[in-house]
């Protein structure tokens, strides 16, 4: 039987916490930062959690 491999792109983007939640990074922090406010950029720095409605799709990609 072949190995069950997780999606390599998803495994680079998501991390599973100890309680089973999935952490993610915010978008819109890569380029064109001059027109964004400092407050907006600071909020995008902190990690977020995957929403419950997306949890099953992400878990399927990560093979959890």
N, C-alpha and C positions, 0 to 999 in steps of 0.2 A: 504494500500500500504506500502511495507517495506521501511525502511530507506535506503538512498543511502550512502554507507560507502566508504571513500577513502581507498586506499591501505595503510596499516599501516606502511609498510617498506618504502614506498615512502614519506610518510608524515614526517618521521623522518629524511630523507636525503635532502629534498628540502624545501625552504622557498620562498614565493612570496613577491616581493618587492612592494612598493607603486605604481610604474608605471606599474606593471603587469608582469615584467620579473621574471624569476625563478632563484634563487641563488643555487649553489651547491658547494661542497667541492672538492678539487683535490684528486686524488688517489695517491698511492705510497708514503705516508707519515706515514705509520704505523710501519713498521719494516724493518730490514736490512738497517739501516740509516748510518752505518759506511762507506760504500763505495760510498755514495752519497755526492756530494759537498755541502758546506754550501750555496752557491748561489742557487743550485737546491732545497734544503730543504726550503730555505726562500721563493722562488717563489711559492712552493706548499702550503705554509701556508695561502696565501690570497685566498679568495673565488672567484669562477668564475661564469659565467652565462651559462645556458643551451643553446646549439646551436639551431638555428631556425629549423633545420631539426629534432631535437628531441623534440621540444616544444609540438607538438600535443600528442605524446605518454605520456609525463610526465603530461600534463594537464588531460589526460584521467585517469591516475592513481590517481591523486589528486582530481578528480571530480570537476574541476574548470570550 
